[in-house]
C-alpha cells in the first residue's frame, strides 16, 4: 500500500481506502461466485436475473433511506450498517444449504440493501474527505486497492471451491467473507466523521433545467448502468458456461485483476497531468464499446480472454475519469456541494434505472432467446460506453476557484 502514501491524501481518505479494501476483498471472495452458486443450485439463468433484478431494486431505496437519516447519523455509521446487513445476508445464505427455502427476490433485496447503505456512506465520505485537486488521485488509489482484492480473492475462492466436495467450498468462502466484515467493523471504530446536519432535499439532485451539465452526466450514468449491472455477474456466468469450472474462473480473475491493478497504477500517474477527464473517457469508451459489440460475432473461451485483458486495461481509465467528472460537478458550486447527498442519491437512481433496464433485458432474453442470443444482447449493451461519452461531451466544469479543463 505504499502507493497510497505518495498520493498525498488526507489521513481520513487513507483510512477509507483501507476500509474499502477489506469490503471489496470480502465481496470479491463471495460476491464473485454467488451467481455461479445460484446457477448450480437452480440451473437457470432466469434465477440469476431475478436475484440481480431485486438486488438493483434495493440499491436506490437504500441510498434514499440513508440520505433521509444522514442529518441525524454520521456517514461512517452507514458503512458499518451496510456491513452488518451483508453479514446477515451471508448468514442467511449459509443457513439455506443447497436448496434455498426463501425466494431469491428476498435474498436479492437484502443483498442490494446492504450494499446500497454501504456505498452511500462510502460515496459521501469520499466526497467529504477529498478535494478538487486530490479526487482523481483518490479514485485511482481506490481502483488500485480494489484491483488487488479482485485479483487475489476470486482466485483463492475458486481454488477453495474446486478443491472441496459438493458445496463445502462455497460455505468456507462465505465464512471468510464474514471474517473480513468483522475486521472492517473493528477498524472502522478508528474513523470519526462530524454530523453535517443538512436536511435531504431531493429536488436539488434533479435541477436539470438549472444545471444542464448535471443532466448530461445523469443521463450518461443511466446509459452506463445498463451495461454495468449486467457485467457484474454475466462474465462469471460466461466463464462457467464455457468451462464448468470455478477454479478456471478464479485463474481468469487472477490474470485480469493483475492487469487491472497495473492499469489503475498507470492511470494514477497520468492523472497528475492537466488533461481533461473527457479525453481519457472518450478514448476508452470507444474501445470498450467496440470490444463488447464483438460478443455478437465471437463467443468463445479465447475471446473471453481477449475481452477480459482489454477491459482490464481500459476500464480503469473510463471509471476514474467518469467518477471524477461526477464528483467535480457536484462540487462546482457551494449550493450543489451543500446538497451533495441529494446529488449522490440522484446519481444512484440514474445508475439503478440503467442497471434494472440492462438486467431486465437479460432476464427477458434468458426466457425468450437461446443462449447464443443472450450473449449477443450482452455484447450490444456494451454500446452504452459510447452513449455515455456522447452524452457528456458538452460538460464544462468551473470550480469555486476558477475554470477546470
Secondary structure, DSSP 8 states (H G I E B T S, - for coil): -GGGTTTT--HHHHHHHHHHHHHHHHHHHHHHHHHHHHHHHH--HHHHHHHHHHHHHHHHHHHHHHHHHTTTS-THHHHHHHHHHHHHHHHHHHHHTTS--S-HHHHHHHHHHHHHHHHHHHHHHHHHT--TTTHHHHHHHHHHHHHHHHHHHHHHHHHHHHHSSTTHHHHHHHHHHHHHHHHHHHHHTT-----------GGGGG-TTT-HHHHHHHHHHHHHHHHHHHHHHHHHHHHHHHH--HHHHHHHHHHHHHHHHHHHHHHHHHTTS---HHHHHHHHHHHHHHHHHGGGT--SHHHHHHHHHHHHHHHHHHHHHHHHHHHHHHTSSHHHHHTHHHHHHHHHHHHHHHHHHHHHHHHHHHHHS-HHHHHHHHHHHTTHHHHHHHHTTT---EETTEE--
